Amino acid sequence: RYQEQIVSSNYLWEVILKDIEANTPWQRLKTNWLMILQLIVASLLALAICRPLIPLTGGLDRHVIAVLDCSSSMLATDITPSRFQEALEQIEQDIDSLGPSEFMTIISMGEQPDVLISASRDKTQLKNALKTAEVGLGSADLESAMAVASSIGEQKANSIIMIFSDGNTRAVEREISSACPVEFRQIGEGSDNVGFITFAARQQPLGTTLLAMVRNYSDREIAIDIELRVNEYLVDVKPVILRPGETKEQIWTELGSIKGIITATITRRDSFSLDNTAAAVVEETGNPRVLLATKGNIYMEKVLLLFKGLETFKTSAEDYSPDGEEYGLYIYDGFIPHSLPHGNVLIMNPPEENYFIEVEGELGHVENLKADLNHHLMNYVNVQEWKIGRSKKINAPIWAKTLVEYGDYPLLLAGELDGRRIVILPFDLHQSNIPLKTSFPIIMNNIINWLLPGMEPAIITGTDNCLKLNPAADTKEIQVWLNNEKLDTLKPPFINEYPVGKPGVYKYIQISDEQQIEKQVAVNALNTLESDIEPGDLPWDKVYTGEAGSSRPGEREIWNWLVWLALVFLVIEWEVYRREY
């Protein structure tokens, strides 16, 4: 049975009051875990849609391609201990700063690029490969090194090329392009250097003549002394004052007859010592023997008389015997024997029927000739004054290089075949005006000196960084020495050129069953591009600079992390709803 109970009327309005409170604006929020979790999930998803990035100290899976300048200017000591050592230290710092997913390739940039190690993340292997890099005598070939680096960079994503150099590289002939960014670490601070640019010796009838040229590469006036030594004995000292950028020559003529090693030294110490010393070797050789086989060539007879110490023997085609005595040079004028001798050969006016050169006919009234003036045999030779009345039409052998031509027909060829040097002139000197021109003794001097290397002292200056061995046919072994220290022993088949990496006096010994021939050669670091040690810039603009141990900032996207985090909060929200918190 229900009983009536009197209550307050406010109780009946409780539900209505709750509806009114729910629709009242600007009310204070109450704690609601489900709402908080939903806001977190919404925020994470919105942030993931924006695909945010975070910076990294090392690039993600970055591939660093380090290009190390190994040209001789990197030995400059304006940075202690040297530019090259500074470059090595900077690369080592970059190796230490590599991230766990980064790779590095190291390329040495010298006369030719060399990949020391490719795409390695092993820091020990990278440092060991870096230790194998050596400075050479030549200049840095930036164009070739960049071609190799760019090719490697295209094979991996996120590649960057870092060039460690003083900027003194060979001139770039074509525009350099790279698909990956390039960073230039310029190494070097000063230009304090005075060095030799030429040092040469020549034997004259009254004695030995020496020529030395020195240049001041710095931006201030410098006074130096040049010491001249013969076989380590001091014979003269010359003071020289050079303005900034000035070049001066010094000549010694009253030295008498000298045999042995001549050394010139700049006593002043500067930032680049490699060009402060130059050497020349003057060797005493036996008189070369030349056989002139001709029907009568008065011009060649007179030319051969100009060479002091040359023993000339004359014969005719009828009296020539291939089994006779051996000569250093054979000159065949108007005929060619069935087989060539072992010595070097000069062929003039070859007959139509021979076993060596293909003759197709004759040319008449030849003038307006073209010449390869870059070849050393054409030094100081003016062929524009040459006129030839009649010449043989010959086909150039594959082993010979055409030095003078008329249309498609060669008029002077030179080359090497089976270890012998050969020069071909396909015309009769008597049918030309060449013997009457001033260029005739010059061209013949160049040819004879090339065919008889022993006619002049062996002098190597400039940027030559190889020894021209030219071994005899019966040579069994060649030993190479530098400053009385044995470097190498060569066996057949011999290379024609032996690369050298340091200046000094080299000696190579040819050993055969019957004799042992020694020859000394002076190799000097007289390269004006390398001696001008003032740091330069790279020849294109898309390069930025950096510091040792620094790395190009990398980036990583984190949207996937945010999505996973949002899913975690959705699971938490479901658990809160299920438990009715």
QUINORHU-V964801 format. One record per residue. N is the residue number from 1. RES is the residue in one letter. SS is DSSP state (a for helix, b for strand, c for the rest). OMEGA is omega in whole degrees, -180 to 180 (none if undefined). D_FIRST is the distance of its C-alpha to the first C-alpha in whole Angstrom. Layout:
BEGIN
<<N | RES | SS | OMEGA | D_FIRST> <N | RES | SS | OMEGA | D_FIRST>>
END
This chain:
BEGIN
<<1 | R | c | -179 | 0> <2 | Y | c | 174 | 4> <3 | Q | c | 179 | 6> <4 | E | c | -179 | 10> <5 | Q | c | -179 | 13> <6 | I | c | 178 | 16> <7 | V | c | 178 | 19> <8 | S | c | -179 | 22> <9 | S | a | 180 | 23> <10 | N | a | -179 | 26> <11 | Y | a | -179 | 23> <12 | L | a | -178 | 23> <13 | W | a | -174 | 27> <14 | E | a | 180 | 27> <15 | V | a | -179 | 28> <16 | I | a | -180 | 30> <17 | L | a | 178 | 32> <18 | K | a | 177 | 32> <19 | D | a | -180 | 34> <20 | I | a | 180 | 36> <21 | E | a | -180 | 37> <22 | A | a | -178 | 38> <23 | N | c | -180 | 40> <24 | T | c | 179 | 42> <25 | P | c | 175 | 46> <26 | W | c | 176 | 48> <27 | Q | c | -178 | 45> <28 | R | c | 180 | 45> <29 | L | c | 175 | 45> <30 | K | c | -178 | 43> <31 | T | c | 180 | 44> <32 | N | c | -175 | 44> <33 | W | a | 180 | 45> <34 | L | a | 179 | 45> <35 | M | a | 180 | 47> <36 | I | a | 179 | 50> <37 | L | a | 179 | 50> <38 | Q | a | 179 | 51> <39 | L | a | 178 | 53> <40 | I | a | 180 | 55> <41 | V | a | -180 | 56> <42 | A | a | 180 | 56> <43 | S | a | 180 | 59> <44 | L | a | 180 | 61> <45 | L | a | 178 | 61> <46 | A | a | 179 | 62> <47 | L | a | 179 | 65> <48 | A | a | 179 | 66> <49 | I | a | 179 | 67> <50 | C | c | 179 | 69> <51 | R | c | -179 | 71> <52 | P | c | 179 | 72> <53 | L | b | 173 | 75> <54 | I | b | 179 | 76> <55 | P | b | 178 | 79> <56 | L | b | 176 | 81> <57 | T | c | 175 | 84> <58 | G | c | -177 | 85> <59 | G | c | 179 | 85> <60 | L | c | -180 | 83> <61 | D | c | -176 | 85> <62 | R | c | 179 | 88> <63 | H | b | -180 | 92> <64 | V | b | 178 | 94> <65 | I | b | -178 | 98> <66 | A | b | 179 | 100> <67 | V | b | -175 | 104> <68 | L | b | 178 | 106> <69 | D | b | 180 | 110> <70 | C | c | 177 | 112> <71 | S | c | -172 | 115> <72 | S | a | 179 | 118> <73 | S | a | 178 | 117> <74 | M | a | 175 | 114> <75 | L | a | 178 | 116> <76 | A | c | -175 | 117> <77 | T | c | 174 | 116> <78 | D | c | 170 | 115> <79 | I | c | -177 | 111> <80 | T | c | -4 | 112> <81 | P | c | 176 | 112> <82 | S | c | 178 | 113> <83 | R | a | -178 | 111> <84 | F | a | 179 | 110> <85 | Q | a | 176 | 109> <86 | E | a | 178 | 107> <87 | A | a | 178 | 105> <88 | L | a | -180 | 105> <89 | E | a | 179 | 103> <90 | Q | a | 178 | 101> <91 | I | a | 177 | 100> <92 | E | a | 177 | 99> <93 | Q | a | 178 | 97> <94 | D | a | 176 | 95> <95 | I | a | -179 | 95> <96 | D | a | -177 | 93> <97 | S | c | 178 | 91> <98 | L | c | 175 | 90> <99 | G | c | -177 | 86> <100 | P | c | -178 | 85> <101 | S | c | -179 | 85> <102 | E | c | 179 | 88> <103 | F | b | 174 | 92> <104 | M | b | 171 | 95> <105 | T | b | -180 | 98> <106 | I | b | -180 | 102> <107 | I | b | 174 | 105> <108 | S | b | -176 | 108> <109 | M | b | 177 | 110> <110 | G | c | 175 | 114> <111 | E | c | 174 | 117> <112 | Q | c | 179 | 114> <113 | P | b | -180 | 110> <114 | D | b | 179 | 109> <115 | V | b | -178 | 106> <116 | L | b | 177 | 105> <117 | I | b | -173 | 102> <118 | S | b | 170 | 99> <119 | A | b | 179 | 95> <120 | S | b | 174 | 95> <121 | R | c | 179 | 92> <122 | D | c | -175 | 94> <123 | K | a | 178 | 95> <124 | T | a | 178 | 98> <125 | Q | a | 179 | 99> <126 | L | a | -180 | 99> <127 | K | a | 177 | 101> <128 | N | a | 177 | 103> <129 | A | a | 180 | 104> <130 | L | a | -180 | 105> <131 | K | a | -180 | 107> <132 | T | c | -180 | 109> <133 | A | c | -179 | 110> <134 | E | c | 177 | 113> <135 | V | c | 178 | 115> <136 | G | c | 180 | 118> <137 | L | c | -173 | 121> <138 | G | c | 179 | 120> <139 | S | c | -179 | 118> <140 | A | b | 178 | 114> <141 | D | c | -177 | 113> <142 | L | a | -177 | 110> <143 | E | a | -180 | 110> <144 | S | a | 180 | 110> <145 | A | a | 179 | 108> <146 | M | a | 177 | 105> <147 | A | a | 178 | 106> <148 | V | a | -178 | 105> <149 | A | a | 180 | 102> <150 | S | a | 178 | 100> <151 | S | a | 178 | 101> <152 | I | a | -179 | 99> <153 | G | a | 179 | 96> <154 | E | a | -177 | 95> <155 | Q | c | -180 | 95> <156 | K | c | 177 | 92> <157 | A | c | 177 | 89> <158 | N | c | 178 | 88> <159 | S | b | 175 | 92> <160 | I | b | 180 | 94> <161 | I | b | 177 | 98> <162 | M | b | -178 | 99> <163 | I | b | 179 | 103> <164 | F | b | -171 | 104> <165 | S | b | 172 | 108> <166 | D | c | 177 | 110> <167 | G | c | 180 | 110> <168 | N | c | -178 | 114> <169 | T | b | 176 | 114> <170 | R | c | 177 | 116> <171 | A | c | -180 | 116> <172 | V | c | -176 | 113> <173 | E | c | -180 | 115> <174 | R | c | -180 | 112> <175 | E | c | -179 | 108> <176 | I | c | 177 | 106> <177 | S | c | -180 | 102> <178 | S | c | 179 | 100> <179 | A | c | -179 | 96> <180 | C | c | -179 | 95> <181 | P | b | -178 | 95> <182 | V | b | 177 | 98> <183 | E | b | -178 | 98> <184 | F | b | 174 | 101> <185 | R | b | -178 | 102> <186 | Q | b | -177 | 105> <187 | I | c | -179 | 107> <188 | G | c | -176 | 110> <189 | E | c | -170 | 111> <190 | G | c | 180 | 115> <191 | S | c | -176 | 118> <192 | D | c | 179 | 121> <193 | N | c | 169 | 123> <194 | V | b | -176 | 127> <195 | G | b | 175 | 128> <196 | F | b | 171 | 131> <197 | I | b | 176 | 131> <198 | T | b | 172 | 134> <199 | F | b | -174 | 136> <200 | A | b | 178 | 139> <201 | A | b | 179 | 142> <202 | R | b | 177 | 146> <203 | Q | b | 177 | 149> <204 | Q | b | 179 | 152> <205 | P | c | -178 | 156> <206 | L | c | 179 | 156> <207 | G | b | -177 | 153> <208 | T | b | 177 | 149> <209 | T | b | 180 | 147> <210 | L | b | 176 | 143> <211 | L | b | 175 | 141> <212 | A | b | 176 | 138> <213 | M | b | -179 | 135> <214 | V | b | -178 | 133> <215 | R | b | 176 | 130> <216 | N | b | -178 | 128> <217 | Y | c | -176 | 124> <218 | S | c | -178 | 123> <219 | D | c | 179 | 123> <220 | R | c | 180 | 125> <221 | E | c | -175 | 129> <222 | I | b | 175 | 130> <223 | A | b | -178 | 133> <224 | I | b | 170 | 133> <225 | D | b | 176 | 136> <226 | I | b | 177 | 137> <227 | E | b | 178 | 138> <228 | L | b | 180 | 141> <229 | R | b | 175 | 141> <230 | V | b | -177 | 143> <231 | N | c | 175 | 142> <232 | E | c | 177 | 140> <233 | Y | b | -179 | 143> <234 | L | b | -179 | 143> <235 | V | b | -179 | 146> <236 | D | b | 174 | 144> <237 | V | b | -180 | 142> <238 | K | b | 174 | 141> <239 | P | b | -180 | 139> <240 | V | b | 175 | 137> <241 | I | b | -175 | 135> <242 | L | b | 173 | 133> <243 | R | c | 179 | 131> <244 | P | c | 179 | 127> <245 | G | c | -175 | 127> <246 | E | c | 175 | 131> <247 | T | b | 178 | 133> <248 | K | b | 177 | 136> <249 | E | b | 177 | 139> <250 | Q | b | -176 | 141> <251 | I | b | 174 | 144> <252 | W | b | -177 | 146> <253 | T | c | -174 | 150> <254 | E | c | -178 | 152> <255 | L | c | -176 | 150> <256 | G | c | -180 | 153> <257 | S | c | -176 | 152> <258 | I | c | 173 | 149> <259 | K | c | 177 | 147> <260 | G | b | -174 | 144> <261 | I | b | 177 | 140> <262 | I | b | -177 | 140> <263 | T | b | 174 | 137> <264 | A | b | -175 | 137> <265 | T | b | 171 | 134> <266 | I | b | -172 | 132> <267 | T | c | -179 | 132> <268 | R | c | 178 | 129> <269 | R | c | 178 | 126> <270 | D | c | -174 | 123> <271 | S | c | -178 | 120> <272 | F | c | -173 | 121> <273 | S | c | -173 | 124> <274 | L | c | -179 | 124> <275 | D | c | 178 | 127> <276 | N | c | 180 | 129> <277 | T | b | 175 | 131> <278 | A | b | -177 | 133> <279 | A | b | 174 | 135> <280 | A | b | 179 | 138> <281 | V | b | 176 | 140> <282 | V | b | -176 | 144> <283 | E | c | 175 | 145> <284 | E | c | -177 | 149> <285 | T | c | 175 | 149> <286 | G | c | -179 | 152> <287 | N | c | 179 | 154> <288 | P | c | -179 | 152> <289 | R | b | -178 | 154> <290 | V | b | 175 | 154> <291 | L | b | 177 | 156> <292 | L | b | 178 | 157> <293 | A | b | -174 | 157> <294 | T | c | 174 | 159> <295 | K | c | -179 | 162> <296 | G | c | 180 | 162> <297 | N | c | -175 | 160> <298 | I | a | -178 | 161> <299 | Y | a | 180 | 158> <300 | M | a | 178 | 156> <301 | E | a | 180 | 159> <302 | K | a | 179 | 159> <303 | V | a | -178 | 156> <304 | L | a | 178 | 156> <305 | L | a | -179 | 158> <306 | L | c | -177 | 156> <307 | F | c | -179 | 154> <308 | K | c | 177 | 155> <309 | G | c | -179 | 156> <310 | L | c | 177 | 155> <311 | E | b | -176 | 157> <312 | T | b | 177 | 158> <313 | F | b | -176 | 160> <314 | K | b | 176 | 161> <315 | T | b | 177 | 162> <316 | S | c | 179 | 162> <317 | A | c | -178 | 160> <318 | E | c | -176 | 163> <319 | D | c | -177 | 163> <320 | Y | c | 178 | 159> <321 | S | c | 179 | 158> <322 | P | c | -179 | 155> <323 | D | c | -179 | 156> <324 | G | c | -179 | 158> <325 | E | c | -180 | 156> <326 | E | c | -180 | 153> <327 | Y | c | 176 | 152> <328 | G | c | -179 | 149> <329 | L | b | 175 | 149> <330 | Y | b | 178 | 151> <331 | I | b | -180 | 152> <332 | Y | b | -179 | 153> <333 | D | b | 178 | 155> <334 | G | c | 176 | 155> <335 | F | c | 178 | 154> <336 | I | c | 179 | 152> <337 | P | c | -179 | 152> <338 | H | c | 179 | 151> <339 | S | c | -178 | 148> <340 | L | c | 178 | 147> <341 | P | c | -178 | 148> <342 | H | c | -178 | 146> <343 | G | c | 177 | 146> <344 | N | b | -168 | 145> <345 | V | b | 169 | 147> <346 | L | b | -178 | 148> <347 | I | b | -180 | 148> <348 | M | b | 176 | 150> <349 | N | c | -177 | 152> <350 | P | c | 178 | 150> <351 | P | c | -179 | 153> <352 | E | c | 179 | 151> <353 | E | c | 177 | 151> <354 | N | c | -176 | 150> <355 | Y | c | -171 | 147> <356 | F | c | -175 | 145> <357 | I | c | 179 | 144> <358 | E | c | -180 | 144> <359 | V | b | -175 | 146> <360 | E | b | -177 | 146> <361 | G | b | -177 | 149> <362 | E | b | 172 | 150> <363 | L | b | 178 | 148> <364 | G | b | 176 | 151> <365 | H | b | -177 | 151> <366 | V | b | 175 | 148> <367 | E | c | -176 | 146> <368 | N | c | -175 | 143> <369 | L | c | 175 | 142> <370 | K | b | -177 | 138> <371 | A | b | 174 | 137> <372 | D | c | -174 | 135> <373 | L | c | 178 | 135> <374 | N | c | -180 | 132> <375 | H | c | -175 | 134> <376 | H | a | 178 | 136> <377 | L | a | -179 | 139> <378 | M | a | 179 | 139> <379 | N | c | 176 | 139> <380 | Y | c | -179 | 142> <381 | V | c | 178 | 143> <382 | N | c | -178 | 143> <383 | V | a | -179 | 144> <384 | Q | a | 179 | 144> <385 | E | a | -179 | 148> <386 | W | c | 172 | 148> <387 | K | c | -177 | 150> <388 | I | b | -178 | 151> <389 | G | b | -178 | 154> <390 | R | b | -180 | 153> <391 | S | b | 178 | 150> <392 | K | b | 171 | 148> <393 | K | b | -180 | 145> <394 | I | b | 174 | 143> <395 | N | c | -178 | 140> <396 | A | c | 175 | 138> <397 | P | c | -177 | 137> <398 | I | c | -178 | 133> <399 | W | c | -175 | 134> <400 | A | b | 176 | 136> <401 | K | b | 179 | 134> <402 | T | b | -179 | 136> <403 | L | b | 176 | 137> <404 | V | b | -178 | 140> <405 | E | b | 175 | 139> <406 | Y | b | -172 | 141> <407 | G | c | 178 | 138> <408 | D | c | -175 | 137> <409 | Y | b | -180 | 140> <410 | P | b | 177 | 140> <411 | L | b | 174 | 143> <412 | L | b | 180 | 142> <413 | L | b | 177 | 140> <414 | A | b | 179 | 139> <415 | G | b | -180 | 137> <416 | E | b | -179 | 137> <417 | L | b | 178 | 137> <418 | D | c | 176 | 137> <419 | G | c | 179 | 138> <420 | R | b | 177 | 141> <421 | R | b | -175 | 141> <422 | I | b | 174 | 142> <423 | V | b | -177 | 143> <424 | I | b | 170 | 144> <425 | L | b | -171 | 147> <426 | P | c | -180 | 147> <427 | F | b | 178 | 151> <428 | D | c | 180 | 154> <429 | L | a | -179 | 154> <430 | H | a | 179 | 158> <431 | Q | a | -179 | 156> <432 | S | b | 176 | 154> <433 | N | c | -174 | 154> <434 | I | a | -180 | 152> <435 | P | a | -178 | 155> <436 | L | a | -177 | 156> <437 | K | c | -179 | 153> <438 | T | c | -179 | 151> <439 | S | a | -178 | 148> <440 | F | a | 178 | 150> <441 | P | a | 180 | 151> <442 | I | a | -179 | 147> <443 | I | a | 179 | 146> <444 | M | a | 176 | 148> <445 | N | a | 179 | 148> <446 | N | a | -178 | 144> <447 | I | a | -177 | 145> <448 | I | a | 180 | 147> <449 | N | a | 178 | 145> <450 | W | a | 180 | 142> <451 | L | a | 176 | 144> <452 | L | c | -176 | 146> <453 | P | a | -178 | 143> <454 | G | a | -179 | 145> <455 | M | a | 180 | 147> <456 | E | c | 176 | 145> <457 | P | c | -180 | 143> <458 | A | c | -180 | 140> <459 | I | b | 174 | 138> <460 | I | c | 176 | 134> <461 | T | c | 179 | 132> <462 | G | c | -172 | 130> <463 | T | c | 178 | 126> <464 | D | c | -180 | 128> <465 | N | c | 175 | 125> <466 | C | b | 176 | 127> <467 | L | b | 177 | 130> <468 | K | b | -170 | 132> <469 | L | c | 180 | 134> <470 | N | c | -176 | 136> <471 | P | c | 175 | 137> <472 | A | c | -174 | 140> <473 | A | c | -176 | 140> <474 | D | c | -179 | 141> <475 | T | b | 180 | 138> <476 | K | b | -174 | 137> <477 | E | b | 175 | 134> <478 | I | b | 176 | 134> <479 | Q | b | -180 | 132> <480 | V | b | -179 | 131> <481 | W | b | 173 | 131> <482 | L | b | 179 | 130> <483 | N | c | 177 | 132> <484 | N | c | 175 | 133> <485 | E | b | -177 | 130> <486 | K | b | -179 | 129> <487 | L | b | -170 | 126> <488 | D | b | 172 | 127> <489 | T | b | -176 | 129> <490 | L | b | 177 | 129> <491 | K | b | 177 | 130> <492 | P | c | -6 | 131> <493 | P | c | -174 | 130> <494 | F | c | 172 | 130> <495 | I | c | -180 | 128> <496 | N | c | -177 | 130> <497 | E | b | 180 | 128> <498 | Y | b | -177 | 127> <499 | P | b | 177 | 124> <500 | V | c | -177 | 124> <501 | G | c | -178 | 122> <502 | K | c | 174 | 124> <503 | P | c | 179 | 127> <504 | G | b | 179 | 130> <505 | V | b | 180 | 133> <506 | Y | b | 175 | 132> <507 | K | b | 174 | 135> <508 | Y | b | -174 | 135> <509 | I | b | 176 | 137> <510 | Q | b | -176 | 138> <511 | I | b | 175 | 139> <512 | S | b | -179 | 141> <513 | D | c | -172 | 143> <514 | E | c | -175 | 146> <515 | Q | c | 177 | 145> <516 | Q | b | -176 | 143> <517 | I | b | 178 | 142> <518 | E | b | 178 | 141> <519 | K | b | 179 | 139> <520 | Q | b | -178 | 138> <521 | V | b | 177 | 136> <522 | A | b | 177 | 134> <523 | V | b | -176 | 131> <524 | N | c | 178 | 130> <525 | A | c | -177 | 126> <526 | L | c | -177 | 128> <527 | N | c | -175 | 125> <528 | T | a | 178 | 125> <529 | L | a | -179 | 121> <530 | E | a | -179 | 120> <531 | S | a | 176 | 122> <532 | D | c | -168 | 121> <533 | I | c | 178 | 118> <534 | E | c | -177 | 116> <535 | P | c | -180 | 112> <536 | G | c | 179 | 111> <537 | D | c | 176 | 109> <538 | L | c | -170 | 107> <539 | P | c | 172 | 109> <540 | W | c | -165 | 105> <541 | D | c | -172 | 103> <542 | K | c | -177 | 99> <543 | V | b | 172 | 99> <544 | Y | b | -176 | 97> <545 | T | b | -179 | 98> <546 | G | c | -180 | 97> <547 | E | c | -179 | 97> <548 | A | c | 178 | 98> <549 | G | c | 178 | 94> <550 | S | c | 179 | 92> <551 | S | c | 178 | 91> <552 | R | c | -173 | 90> <553 | P | c | 175 | 86> <554 | G | b | -178 | 84> <555 | E | b | 177 | 80> <556 | R | b | 175 | 77> <557 | E | b | -177 | 74> <558 | I | c | -178 | 71> <559 | W | a | 180 | 69> <560 | N | a | 176 | 68> <561 | W | a | -178 | 67> <562 | L | a | 179 | 64> <563 | V | a | 179 | 63> <564 | W | a | 178 | 62> <565 | L | a | 177 | 61> <566 | A | a | 178 | 58> <567 | L | a | 178 | 57> <568 | V | a | 180 | 56> <569 | F | a | 175 | 54> <570 | L | a | 177 | 52> <571 | V | a | 178 | 52> <572 | I | a | 179 | 50> <573 | E | a | 179 | 48> <574 | W | a | 179 | 47> <575 | E | a | 177 | 46> <576 | V | a | 180 | 44> <577 | Y | a | -179 | 42> <578 | R | a | -179 | 41> <579 | R | c | 176 | 40> <580 | E | c | 176 | 38> <581 | Y | c | none | 40>>
END
